[in-house]
């Protein structure tokens, strides 16, 4: 016993210090007396380092293997390659693979380096090693092919996949479940559904993962009927869908807005106990939101014990999808209150809500958060969203600053600035930006001219607007659409040229839509032209009888002219057609958030105080000669 203790102390003194880490192993005492056990400990320790991504200890073991000449062992080579691959150091793994003494590499070494390359996203290198493997005469096995097939999918090389498929027939590996799964997934990635279905049908063993691949493959190419057919076949074949199956099927009902079937799957989820899985709950939130059932979505969200960033982003996304911008801000405030850090997806979801509500203060705060965290610094789409928010909130100075600081600009960037200046009546600035756009390599598109004509309309630049419409196709190659003609109708109507606007509606090469006629009707109301308003109202009600705005505009025209009998007739027509006016609402942004007010609504906690303030203000205005327009 004393002798063993003496040897133990000597080993600790002479061996590299990393052995302290492994000194608890039961075979450590016999490390030098039996080198085979010594190598076994190294390999098992390398596997532990790979599992824990412990690069420091892994390198120490590598040094010990080199010092003791253990690198000739295939097990040590594959273990080292695997350890470096798991630590994302493929250059080190490749050095081990290409070590000078390893002239005869076996299939295990090739499989290890191939697996490492594909796991780290190097599809091209994966296929190069596979080609080298074939050239030196090493025969691939069932563990080689799944990685190589996946590499072809990542490199988008369908031809090589089909060649490998042929080799699999030759080697008799085409029915292996892992190889078959890789083939099915890769064919699905290319959209080759016939080939994927053939491989799937030939496989004798089909696990739930393979069924999920088929379901999701059909979903990705929007063939929902086939996806649901595969889903039903799972039950007939006795395969119980798992949580990944459920999320794929729920995405179908989210995209199709199929509430009834989505609710049925929700029942299945509860029965199987999958509702506690965060990914499944997120899919349910998305499904209910896309079916415009925000209350159901919010109930699932509230019931979640654990929420990840995807849960919050899903709630934000579905509120925006349903046009509930107020709800978007509420969820965003809740998110910040829970100390959840927003990511880039969060930002892109909330910025449109700030734009539509003109919530400039909140928008600036989010922009500041983006700058501090480096979000979207060189992302053109994100910068466009920020610029659009500032433009719609009326802060063209900041919109211009964002535009100037953008390294990459697309046509949408220019369009946002042109639209922004146009909607705020800055016609000259909009024209200047259009002139600068024409000097770049980018070409103006249809949206550019909508913004430009709208700018001319708001700025009263009738002559310039006419010129732009005339030159669109001949000079810039953009054919005018109904949106462009509507902008010109609105421009002429605002300028009081009602007859010219009416003539354009009748003579333009595209049949006028309700928006065009409504623009003319609004101009008639503005300039109190009752006769022409009646013609426009009859036409727009004929085309779009369910729109309350048509009746309201006509009623206002008669009201301004003092023809109250006709006002009553219009209101009576609305009741007969069961057309209901959407209640008007307004909002104001304060430091504690955005406050909303709907006509006739008294739910605001400070309603009485606000109404008293408004009455006092109205009385004060009357004292100074203000006469309200009713």
C-alpha positions as CSV (number, residue, x, y, z in Angstrom):
1,X,0.0,0.0,0.0
2,X,2.9,2.4,0.9
3,X,4.5,1.6,-2.5
4,X,1.4,2.5,-4.4
5,X,1.2,5.8,-2.5
6,X,4.8,6.6,-3.4
7,X,4.2,5.9,-7.1
8,X,1.1,8.1,-7.0
9,X,3.1,11.0,-5.6
10,X,5.8,10.6,-8.2
11,X,3.1,10.5,-11.0
12,X,1.5,13.7,-9.7
13,X,4.9,15.3,-9.6
14,X,6.1,14.3,-13.0
15,X,2.9,14.2,-15.1
16,X,1.4,17.3,-16.6
17,X,-0.8,19.1,-14.2
18,X,-4.0,18.3,-16.1
19,X,-3.9,14.8,-14.6
20,X,-5.2,16.3,-11.3
21,X,-8.5,16.7,-13.2
22,X,-8.7,12.9,-13.8
23,X,-7.1,11.6,-10.6
24,X,-10.4,10.4,-9.3
25,X,-10.7,7.8,-12.0
26,X,-10.7,4.2,-10.7
27,X,-8.1,3.2,-13.3
28,X,-5.7,6.0,-12.6
29,X,-3.5,4.0,-10.2
30,X,-2.7,1.6,-13.0
31,X,-2.1,4.3,-15.6
32,X,1.5,3.5,-16.3
33,X,1.5,-0.2,-15.6
34,X,-1.1,-0.7,-18.4
35,X,-0.9,2.0,-21.2
36,X,-4.1,0.6,-22.8
37,X,-6.1,1.9,-19.8
38,X,-4.2,5.2,-20.0
39,X,-5.4,5.7,-23.6
40,X,-8.9,4.6,-22.6
41,X,-9.0,7.4,-19.9
42,X,-7.8,9.9,-22.5
43,X,-10.5,9.0,-25.0
44,X,-13.3,9.1,-22.4
45,X,-11.9,12.4,-21.0
46,X,-11.9,13.9,-24.6
47,X,-15.5,12.8,-25.0
48,X,-16.3,14.7,-21.7
49,X,-14.4,17.8,-23.0
50,X,-16.4,17.7,-26.2
51,X,-19.7,17.4,-24.3
52,X,-18.8,20.4,-22.1
53,X,-17.0,22.4,-24.8
54,X,-13.9,22.4,-22.5
55,X,-11.2,23.4,-24.9
56,X,-8.5,24.1,-22.3
57,X,-8.6,20.5,-20.9
58,X,-9.0,19.1,-24.4
59,X,-5.7,20.7,-25.5
60,X,-3.9,19.3,-22.4
61,X,-5.1,15.8,-23.3
62,X,-4.0,16.4,-26.9
63,X,-0.5,17.3,-25.6
64,X,-0.4,14.2,-23.5
65,X,-1.5,12.0,-26.5
66,X,1.3,13.5,-28.7
67,X,3.9,13.1,-26.0
68,X,3.1,9.4,-25.4
69,X,2.7,8.5,-29.0
70,X,-1.0,7.6,-28.8
71,X,-2.0,9.5,-32.0
72,X,-1.6,6.3,-34.0
73,X,-4.8,5.0,-32.5
74,X,-7.9,5.6,-34.6
75,X,-10.0,6.1,-31.4
76,X,-7.7,9.0,-30.3
77,X,-7.9,10.6,-33.7
78,X,-11.6,10.5,-34.0
79,X,-12.0,11.7,-30.3
80,X,-9.7,14.7,-30.9
81,X,-11.5,15.6,-34.1
82,X,-14.8,15.4,-32.4
83,X,-13.6,17.5,-29.4
84,X,-12.2,20.3,-31.6
85,X,-15.3,20.2,-33.8
86,X,-17.6,20.6,-30.8
87,X,-15.4,23.6,-29.7
88,X,-15.9,25.1,-33.3
89,X,-12.2,24.9,-34.0
90,X,-12.3,23.1,-37.4
91,X,-8.8,24.3,-38.3
92,X,-7.4,22.3,-35.3
93,X,-9.6,19.3,-36.2
94,X,-8.3,19.4,-39.7
95,X,-4.7,19.5,-38.5
96,X,-5.3,16.3,-36.4
97,X,-7.0,14.7,-39.5
98,X,-4.0,15.6,-41.7
99,X,-1.3,14.7,-39.2
100,X,1.7,13.3,-41.1
101,X,1.7,9.8,-39.3
102,X,-2.0,9.3,-40.3
103,X,-1.4,8.1,-43.9
104,X,-4.1,5.4,-43.6
105,X,-7.2,7.1,-42.4
106,X,-10.2,4.8,-41.8
107,X,-13.9,5.5,-42.3
108,X,-14.3,6.6,-38.7
109,X,-11.7,9.5,-39.1
110,X,-13.5,10.6,-42.3
111,X,-16.9,10.5,-40.6
112,X,-15.6,12.5,-37.7
113,X,-14.2,15.3,-39.8
114,X,-17.2,15.3,-42.2
115,X,-19.6,15.5,-39.2
116,X,-17.6,18.4,-37.7
117,X,-17.6,20.4,-41.0
118,X,-21.4,20.0,-41.4
119,X,-22.1,20.8,-37.8
120,X,-20.1,24.0,-38.1
121,X,-21.8,25.1,-41.3
122,X,-19.0,24.3,-43.8
123,X,-21.0,22.4,-46.5
124,X,-18.4,22.9,-49.2
125,X,-15.6,21.5,-47.1
126,X,-17.8,18.6,-46.1
127,X,-18.3,17.6,-49.7
128,X,-14.6,18.0,-50.5
129,X,-13.6,15.6,-47.7
130,X,-16.2,13.1,-49.0
131,X,-14.7,13.4,-52.5
132,X,-11.2,12.8,-51.2
133,X,-12.6,9.8,-49.2
134,X,-13.9,8.3,-52.4
135,X,-10.7,9.0,-54.3
136,X,-8.5,7.2,-51.7
137,X,-10.7,4.1,-51.7
138,X,-12.3,4.5,-48.3
139,X,-15.9,3.2,-48.5
140,X,-18.5,5.5,-47.0
141,X,-21.0,3.9,-44.5
142,X,-24.4,4.7,-43.2
143,X,-23.0,7.3,-40.9
144,X,-21.2,9.1,-43.7
145,X,-24.1,9.7,-46.0
146,X,-26.5,11.6,-43.8
147,X,-23.9,14.4,-43.3
148,X,-22.9,14.4,-46.9
149,X,-26.5,14.5,-48.2
150,X,-27.2,17.4,-45.8
151,X,-24.1,19.3,-47.1
152,X,-25.5,19.0,-50.6
153,X,-28.7,20.5,-49.3
154,X,-26.9,23.4,-47.7
155,X,-24.9,24.0,-50.9
156,X,-28.1,23.7,-53.0
157,X,-26.7,21.0,-55.2
158,X,-29.6,18.8,-56.2
159,X,-27.6,16.9,-58.9
160,X,-25.0,15.6,-56.3
161,X,-27.9,14.4,-54.1
162,X,-29.3,12.3,-56.9
163,X,-25.8,10.9,-57.6
164,X,-25.5,9.9,-54.0
165,X,-29.0,8.4,-54.1
166,X,-27.8,6.2,-56.9
167,X,-24.7,5.1,-54.9
168,X,-27.0,4.3,-52.0
169,X,-28.9,1.8,-54.1
170,X,-25.6,0.2,-55.2
171,X,-24.4,-0.1,-51.5
172,X,-27.8,-1.3,-50.3
173,X,-28.2,1.6,-47.8
174,X,-31.2,3.4,-49.3
175,X,-33.5,1.8,-46.7
176,X,-31.5,2.9,-43.7
177,X,-33.8,5.2,-41.6
178,X,-31.1,7.8,-41.0
179,X,-29.9,7.9,-44.6
180,X,-33.5,7.9,-45.8
181,X,-34.4,10.7,-43.5
182,X,-31.5,12.8,-44.8
183,X,-32.6,12.1,-48.4
184,X,-36.2,13.1,-47.6
185,X,-35.2,16.3,-45.9
186,X,-32.9,17.3,-48.6
187,X,-35.3,16.6,-51.4
188,X,-37.9,18.6,-49.5
189,X,-35.4,21.5,-49.2
190,X,-35.2,21.5,-53.0
191,X,-39.0,21.3,-53.3
192,X,-38.6,17.9,-55.1
193,X,-41.7,16.4,-53.5
194,X,-42.1,13.5,-55.9
195,X,-38.6,12.2,-55.1
196,X,-39.1,12.8,-51.3
197,X,-42.4,11.0,-51.4
198,X,-40.9,8.0,-53.2
199,X,-38.1,7.7,-50.7
200,X,-40.6,8.1,-47.8
201,X,-42.9,5.4,-49.3
202,X,-40.0,2.9,-49.7
203,X,-38.7,3.2,-46.2
204,X,-39.8,0.2,-44.0
205,X,-39.0,2.0,-40.8
206,X,-40.6,5.5,-40.5
207,X,-40.2,7.2,-37.2
208,X,-42.0,10.4,-36.0
209,X,-39.1,12.6,-37.1
210,X,-39.5,11.4,-40.7
211,X,-43.2,12.0,-40.6
212,X,-42.6,15.5,-39.3
213,X,-40.2,16.1,-42.2
214,X,-42.9,15.2,-44.7
215,X,-45.5,17.4,-43.0
216,X,-43.2,20.4,-42.7
217,X,-41.8,19.9,-46.2
218,X,-45.3,20.3,-47.7
219,X,-45.9,23.2,-45.4
220,X,-42.8,25.0,-46.7
221,X,-44.0,24.9,-50.3
222,X,-47.6,25.9,-49.3
223,X,-49.1,22.5,-50.2
224,X,-51.3,22.4,-47.1
225,X,-53.7,19.7,-48.3
226,X,-50.9,17.2,-48.8
227,X,-49.4,18.2,-45.4
228,X,-52.6,17.5,-43.7
229,X,-53.0,14.2,-45.6
230,X,-49.6,13.1,-44.3
231,X,-50.6,14.2,-40.8
232,X,-53.8,12.0,-40.9
233,X,-51.7,9.0,-42.2
234,X,-49.6,9.3,-39.1
235,X,-52.5,8.3,-37.0
236,X,-53.6,5.5,-39.3
237,X,-50.0,4.1,-39.1
238,X,-50.1,4.3,-35.3
239,X,-47.5,7.1,-35.1
240,X,-48.3,9.5,-32.3
241,X,-47.6,13.1,-33.3
242,X,-45.1,14.9,-31.1
243,X,-44.7,18.6,-30.3
244,X,-42.8,19.2,-33.6
245,X,-45.6,17.7,-35.6
246,X,-48.1,19.9,-33.7
247,X,-46.2,23.1,-34.4
248,X,-46.0,22.3,-38.1
249,X,-49.7,21.6,-38.4
250,X,-50.6,24.7,-36.4
251,X,-48.6,26.8,-38.8
252,X,-50.9,25.5,-41.6
253,X,-54.0,26.7,-39.8
254,X,-52.3,30.0,-38.9
255,X,-51.6,30.6,-42.6
256,X,-55.0,29.6,-43.8
257,X,-56.9,31.2,-40.9
258,X,-58.7,27.9,-40.1
259,X,-60.0,28.5,-36.6
260,X,-62.0,25.4,-36.2
261,X,-59.3,22.9,-37.1
262,X,-56.8,25.0,-35.1
263,X,-59.0,24.7,-32.1
264,X,-59.3,21.0,-32.6
265,X,-55.5,20.7,-32.6
266,X,-55.4,22.8,-29.4
267,X,-57.6,20.1,-27.8
268,X,-55.2,17.4,-28.9
269,X,-52.3,19.5,-27.5
270,X,-54.0,19.7,-24.1
271,X,-54.8,16.0,-24.1
272,X,-51.2,15.1,-24.8
273,X,-49.8,17.6,-22.3
274,X,-47.9,19.5,-25.0
275,X,-49.4,22.9,-23.9
276,X,-46.6,23.3,-21.3
277,X,-44.0,23.3,-24.1
278,X,-43.0,26.9,-24.9
279,X,-42.7,26.3,-28.7
280,X,-46.2,24.7,-28.9
281,X,-47.7,27.6,-26.9
282,X,-46.0,30.0,-29.2
283,X,-47.5,28.2,-32.2
284,X,-51.0,28.3,-30.6
285,X,-50.6,32.1,-30.0
286,X,-49.6,32.6,-33.6
287,X,-52.5,30.4,-34.9
288,X,-55.2,32.2,-32.8
289,X,-53.7,35.6,-33.7
290,X,-53.7,34.9,-37.4
291,X,-57.4,33.8,-37.0
292,X,-57.9,37.2,-35.4
293,X,-58.8,35.7,-32.0
294,X,-56.7,38.0,-29.9
295,X,-58.4,37.1,-26.6
296,X,-57.7,33.4,-27.1
297,X,-54.1,34.2,-28.0
298,X,-53.7,36.4,-24.9
299,X,-55.2,33.8,-22.6
300,X,-52.6,31.2,-23.8
301,X,-49.9,33.8,-23.4
302,X,-51.0,34.6,-19.8
303,X,-51.2,31.0,-18.8
304,X,-47.6,30.2,-19.9
305,X,-45.3,29.5,-16.9
306,X,-42.3,30.3,-19.0
307,X,-42.1,32.8,-21.8
308,X,-39.2,33.3,-24.2
309,X,-38.5,36.1,-26.6
310,X,-40.4,34.3,-29.3
311,X,-43.5,34.4,-27.1
312,X,-43.4,38.1,-26.7
313,X,-42.6,38.7,-30.3
314,X,-45.5,36.5,-31.4
315,X,-47.9,38.6,-29.2
316,X,-46.5,41.8,-30.7
317,X,-46.7,40.4,-34.3
318,X,-50.3,39.3,-34.1
319,X,-51.5,42.6,-32.6
320,X,-49.9,44.4,-35.6
321,X,-51.4,41.8,-37.9
322,X,-54.9,42.5,-36.5
323,X,-54.3,46.3,-36.7
324,X,-54.4,46.7,-32.9
325,X,-51.6,49.2,-32.6
326,X,-52.7,50.1,-29.1
327,X,-52.4,46.5,-28.1
328,X,-48.9,46.3,-29.6
329,X,-47.9,49.1,-27.3
330,X,-49.5,47.5,-24.3
331,X,-47.7,44.2,-24.9
332,X,-44.4,46.1,-25.5
333,X,-44.8,47.9,-22.1
334,X,-45.5,44.6,-20.4
335,X,-42.4,43.2,-22.0
336,X,-40.2,46.0,-20.7
337,X,-41.9,45.7,-17.3
338,X,-40.8,42.0,-17.1
339,X,-37.3,43.1,-18.0
340,X,-37.2,41.1,-21.2
341,X,-34.6,42.6,-23.5
342,X,-36.0,43.4,-27.0
343,X,-34.3,41.9,-30.0
344,X,-34.3,43.0,-33.6
345,X,-37.6,41.2,-34.3
346,X,-39.2,43.1,-31.4
347,X,-38.0,46.4,-32.9
348,X,-39.4,45.6,-36.4
349,X,-42.7,44.7,-34.8
350,X,-43.2,47.8,-32.7
351,X,-41.9,50.5,-35.0
352,X,-44.9,50.3,-37.4
353,X,-47.2,50.7,-34.4
354,X,-45.3,53.9,-33.4
355,X,-45.6,55.1,-37.0
356,X,-49.3,54.6,-37.2
357,X,-49.9,56.2,-33.8
358,X,-47.4,59.0,-34.3
359,X,-45.9,58.0,-30.9
360,X,-42.7,60.0,-31.5
361,X,-41.4,59.9,-27.9
362,X,-41.6,56.1,-27.7
363,X,-40.2,55.8,-31.2
364,X,-37.1,57.8,-30.2
365,X,-36.6,55.6,-27.1
366,X,-36.6,52.5,-29.3
367,X,-34.3,54.1,-31.7
368,X,-31.9,54.9,-28.9
369,X,-32.1,51.3,-27.7
370,X,-31.2,50.2,-31.2
371,X,-28.2,52.5,-31.4
372,X,-26.9,51.4,-27.9
373,X,-27.2,47.7,-28.8
374,X,-26.0,48.0,-32.4
375,X,-29.3,46.7,-33.8
376,X,-29.7,47.0,-37.6
377,X,-26.7,49.3,-38.0
378,X,-26.2,48.3,-41.7
379,X,-29.6,46.7,-42.2
380,X,-31.4,48.7,-44.9
381,X,-34.9,47.3,-44.0
382,X,-34.5,48.2,-40.3
383,X,-33.2,51.7,-41.0
384,X,-36.1,52.2,-43.4
385,X,-38.5,51.3,-40.7
386,X,-36.9,53.8,-38.3
387,X,-37.0,56.5,-41.0
388,X,-40.6,55.8,-41.8
389,X,-41.5,56.1,-38.1
390,X,-39.9,59.6,-37.9
391,X,-41.5,60.6,-41.2
392,X,-45.0,59.6,-40.1
393,X,-44.5,61.2,-36.7
394,X,-43.8,64.4,-38.5
395,X,-40.1,64.7,-37.5
396,X,-38.5,65.0,-41.0
397,X,-35.3,66.4,-39.5
398,X,-34.6,63.1,-37.7
399,X,-35.8,61.1,-40.8
400,X,-33.3,63.0,-42.9
401,X,-30.5,62.3,-40.4
402,X,-31.2,58.6,-40.5
403,X,-31.3,58.7,-44.3
404,X,-27.9,60.5,-44.4
405,X,-26.3,58.0,-42.1
406,X,-27.4,55.0,-44.0
407,X,-24.5,53.2,-45.8
408,X,-26.8,51.3,-48.0
409,X,-30.0,52.8,-49.5
410,X,-32.6,51.1,-51.7
411,X,-35.5,52.6,-53.6
412,X,-37.7,52.3,-50.6
413,X,-35.4,54.5,-48.6
414,X,-35.9,57.3,-51.2
415,X,-39.6,56.7,-51.4
416,X,-40.0,57.1,-47.6
417,X,-38.4,60.5,-47.7
418,X,-40.4,61.6,-50.8
419,X,-43.6,60.3,-49.1
420,X,-42.7,62.0,-45.8
421,X,-42.1,65.4,-47.3
422,X,-45.2,65.1,-49.5
423,X,-47.6,64.2,-46.6
424,X,-46.4,67.3,-44.7
425,X,-46.9,69.6,-47.6
426,X,-43.2,70.1,-48.4
427,X,-43.5,69.6,-52.2
428,X,-40.2,71.3,-53.1
429,X,-38.2,69.0,-50.8
430,X,-40.0,65.9,-52.2
431,X,-39.1,67.0,-55.8
432,X,-35.5,67.6,-54.7
433,X,-35.2,64.1,-53.4
434,X,-36.8,62.8,-56.6
435,X,-34.2,64.7,-58.6
436,X,-31.4,63.2,-56.4
437,X,-32.8,59.7,-56.8
438,X,-32.7,60.0,-60.6
439,X,-29.0,60.8,-60.3
440,X,-28.2,57.5,-58.6
441,X,-28.1,54.0,-60.2
442,X,-31.5,53.3,-58.7
443,X,-34.6,53.7,-60.9
444,X,-37.9,55.2,-59.5
445,X,-40.8,52.7,-59.2
446,X,-44.6,53.0,-59.0
447,X,-44.4,53.9,-55.3
448,X,-42.0,56.7,-56.0
449,X,-44.5,58.4,-58.3
450,X,-47.4,57.8,-55.8
451,X,-45.4,59.8,-53.2
452,X,-44.4,62.4,-55.8
453,X,-47.9,63.0,-57.0
454,X,-49.2,63.0,-53.4
455,X,-46.6,65.7,-52.6
456,X,-47.8,67.8,-55.5
457,X,-51.4,67.3,-54.3
458,X,-50.7,68.4,-50.7
459,X,-48.5,71.3,-51.8
460,X,-51.0,72.6,-54.5
461,X,-48.4,72.1,-57.3
462,X,-51.0,71.2,-60.0
463,X,-48.9,72.1,-63.1
464,X,-46.0,70.0,-61.9
465,X,-48.2,67.1,-61.0
466,X,-49.7,67.1,-64.5
467,X,-46.2,67.1,-66.0
468,X,-45.1,64.1,-63.8
469,X,-48.1,62.1,-64.8
470,X,-47.5,62.8,-68.5
471,X,-43.8,61.9,-68.3
472,X,-44.1,58.8,-66.1
473,X,-44.2,56.2,-68.9
474,X,-42.3,58.1,-71.7
475,X,-39.4,59.3,-69.5
476,X,-39.2,56.8,-66.7
477,X,-40.8,53.7,-68.1
478,X,-43.4,53.4,-65.3
479,X,-47.0,52.9,-66.5
480,X,-49.6,54.9,-64.5
481,X,-51.9,52.8,-62.3
482,X,-55.2,53.6,-60.6
483,X,-53.2,54.9,-57.5
484,X,-51.4,57.5,-59.6
485,X,-54.7,58.7,-61.3
486,X,-56.3,58.9,-57.9
487,X,-53.5,61.2,-56.6
488,X,-54.1,63.5,-59.6
489,X,-57.9,63.5,-59.0
490,X,-57.2,64.4,-55.4
491,X,-54.7,67.1,-56.5
492,X,-57.2,68.7,-59.0
493,X,-60.0,68.5,-56.4
494,X,-58.0,70.2,-53.7
495,X,-57.1,72.9,-56.1
496,X,-60.8,73.5,-56.9
497,X,-60.6,72.2,-60.4
498,X,-63.6,69.9,-59.9
499,X,-64.6,69.7,-63.5
500,X,-61.1,68.7,-64.6
501,X,-61.0,66.1,-61.9
502,X,-64.4,64.7,-63.0
503,X,-63.3,64.6,-66.6
504,X,-60.2,62.7,-65.6
505,X,-62.3,60.1,-63.7
506,X,-64.3,59.5,-66.9
507,X,-61.5,59.6,-69.5
508,X,-58.6,57.9,-67.8
509,X,-57.6,54.5,-69.4
510,X,-58.2,52.6,-66.1
511,X,-61.7,52.2,-64.6
512,X,-62.0,54.3,-61.5
513,X,-62.2,52.5,-58.1
514,X,-64.1,53.7,-55.1
515,X,-61.1,55.5,-53.8
516,X,-61.0,57.7,-56.9
517,X,-64.7,58.6,-56.7
518,X,-64.4,59.2,-53.0
519,X,-61.5,61.6,-53.6
520,X,-63.8,63.5,-56.0
521,X,-66.6,63.4,-53.4
522,X,-64.3,64.8,-50.7
523,X,-63.3,67.6,-53.0
524,X,-66.9,68.4,-53.7
525,X,-67.5,68.6,-50.0
526,X,-64.5,70.9,-49.5
527,X,-65.7,73.3,-52.3
528,X,-69.4,72.8,-51.6
529,X,-70.3,71.6,-55.0
530,X,-73.6,69.7,-54.3
531,X,-74.5,68.7,-57.8
532,X,-71.2,67.1,-58.7
533,X,-71.1,65.5,-55.2
534,X,-74.4,63.8,-55.9
535,X,-73.1,62.3,-59.1
536,X,-69.9,61.1,-57.3
537,X,-71.8,59.8,-54.3
538,X,-74.2,57.7,-56.5
539,X,-71.3,56.2,-58.3
540,X,-69.2,55.4,-55.3
541,X,-72.2,53.9,-53.4
542,X,-73.0,51.8,-56.5
543,X,-69.4,50.4,-56.5
544,X,-68.9,50.1,-52.7
545,X,-72.3,50.2,-51.0
546,X,-71.0,49.0,-47.6
547,X,-68.5,51.8,-47.0
548,X,-69.8,54.2,-44.4
549,X,-67.5,57.0,-45.6
550,X,-69.5,57.4,-48.8
551,X,-72.7,58.2,-46.9
552,X,-71.0,60.4,-44.3
553,X,-69.3,62.5,-47.0
554,X,-72.6,63.0,-48.9
555,X,-74.4,63.8,-45.7
556,X,-71.8,66.4,-44.9
557,X,-72.2,67.9,-48.3
558,X,-75.9,68.3,-47.9
559,X,-75.4,69.6,-44.3
560,X,-73.0,72.4,-45.4
561,X,-75.5,73.4,-48.1
562,X,-78.4,73.5,-45.6
563,X,-80.3,70.7,-47.3
564,X,-81.3,68.8,-44.1
565,X,-84.0,66.8,-45.8
566,X,-81.4,65.2,-48.0
567,X,-79.3,64.6,-44.9
568,X,-82.1,62.6,-43.3
569,X,-82.6,60.6,-46.6
570,X,-78.9,59.7,-46.6
571,X,-79.1,58.6,-42.9
572,X,-82.2,56.6,-43.7
573,X,-80.4,54.9,-46.6
574,X,-77.6,53.9,-44.3
575,X,-80.0,52.3,-41.9
576,X,-81.8,50.4,-44.7
577,X,-78.4,49.1,-46.1
578,X,-77.3,48.3,-42.5
579,X,-74.2,50.4,-43.0
580,X,-72.7,51.5,-39.6
581,X,-70.3,54.3,-39.2
582,X,-67.1,53.2,-37.5
583,X,-66.8,55.3,-34.3
584,X,-64.2,58.0,-34.5
585,X,-61.3,57.9,-32.1
586,X,-58.2,59.9,-31.2
587,X,-55.1,59.5,-29.1
588,X,-52.4,61.6,-27.4
589,X,-48.9,60.5,-26.4
590,X,-47.9,61.5,-22.9
591,X,-44.9,60.5,-20.8
592,X,-46.8,57.6,-19.2
593,X,-47.9,56.1,-22.5
594,X,-50.4,56.6,-25.3
595,X,-54.0,57.5,-24.2
596,X,-56.9,56.5,-26.6
597,X,-60.4,58.1,-26.7
598,X,-63.3,56.6,-28.7
599,X,-66.5,58.5,-29.4
600,X,-69.0,58.0,-26.6
601,X,-66.5,55.9,-24.5
602,X,-66.2,56.9,-20.8
603,X,-63.8,54.1,-19.8
604,X,-60.8,56.3,-19.3
605,X,-60.0,56.6,-15.6
606,X,-59.8,60.4,-15.9
607,X,-62.9,60.9,-18.1
608,X,-64.7,63.4,-15.8
609,X,-61.5,65.4,-15.3
610,X,-60.8,65.5,-19.0
611,X,-64.4,66.5,-19.9
612,X,-64.4,69.3,-17.3
613,X,-61.1,70.6,-18.8
614,X,-62.6,70.5,-22.4
615,X,-65.7,72.3,-21.3
616,X,-63.6,75.1,-19.7
617,X,-61.5,75.4,-22.7
618,X,-64.5,75.5,-25.1
619,X,-66.1,78.2,-22.9
620,X,-62.9,80.2,-23.0
621,X,-62.8,79.9,-26.8
622,X,-66.4,81.1,-27.1
623,X,-65.5,84.2,-25.1
624,X,-62.9,85.0,-27.7
625,X,-65.4,84.7,-30.6
626,X,-65.0,81.0,-31.5
627,X,-68.1,79.5,-33.1
628,X,-68.0,75.7,-33.2
629,X,-68.9,74.0,-36.6
630,X,-71.4,71.2,-36.0
